């Protein structure tokens, strides 16, 4: 089925601007990035990236998320705003509102919140 | 104009006598022989280099190892002159990363004079080229002017890289790698797995309640507060074809 550990496999080919927050690490505060972000650890606060975000199965997020696209396999307590595409895998648990242009929800995924779809206005 | 800086450990050491002679002969053959400055116990390496720069030296070639480079790195990068290396003896990781072979073969690399500008990291005002290592890291990282902090939740080692096998020293970024060891499974079936957190950054601060030890380019520093940043493309260095970065 889904290979939720894909972020770990891609580590060897990481681009210079890619951020990886692995298991065993906790991030607190307003996290901003200009590159791709892979999260397998704990994050609380806000997460913002102009590129793709990947949340692994072991990730525990208590944060509002803003990204270009996102793939979620872990637990998110907070609102998710993905301007282009959001993919919720079978193991994902989302407690918060979801706003995106394209949404994919796998069987088994849990979403407790309002879902808004359509073209998102780009924030200045 | 070249200036060759001999480290103390290679002078008068019979082990390197023959190699030094070969190097000096090869440099003369290639027409790039220059003034020789010798480091000694009570001589300040930085002052020696400043004197040479005042006398018109444009390239300082270090004969020694990583420790020798560290002694003159601050003054060379500030003076905008070119750094060359002739690695001798052990502890020559920097030369390997720059694609410079040990001993007399390095003379041909010097003669080819392929120069690149690379980034230099700073830690509490002191410069480093390769990176900073913090074994048994039990502090917190403050990133992006303190907007967020990163804390390991299990046993971790921190490595901050500028020039490394998978790190480009020309991208204006440093990279913090936090290697954590996490326990998976229960009881006798439990096993430890290493995970790797990667944070690209330009400025970062390490804060700790207790004094910690870290190693910048192999040199030990102790303290509770370390401010780490990058100065982009300030060091001109002669490199070989087999360098690890593009």
Interface residues (C-beta under 8 A of the other chain):
Chain A: X8 X11 X14 X16 X17 X18 X19 X20 X21 X22 X23 X24 X25 X26 X27 X28 X29 X30 X31 X32 X35 X40 X41 X42 X45
Chain B: X144 X146 X147 X148 X149 X150 X151 X152 X153 X154 X156 X167 X168 X171 X173 X175 X178 X180 X181 X182 X195 X196 X197 X198 X199 X200
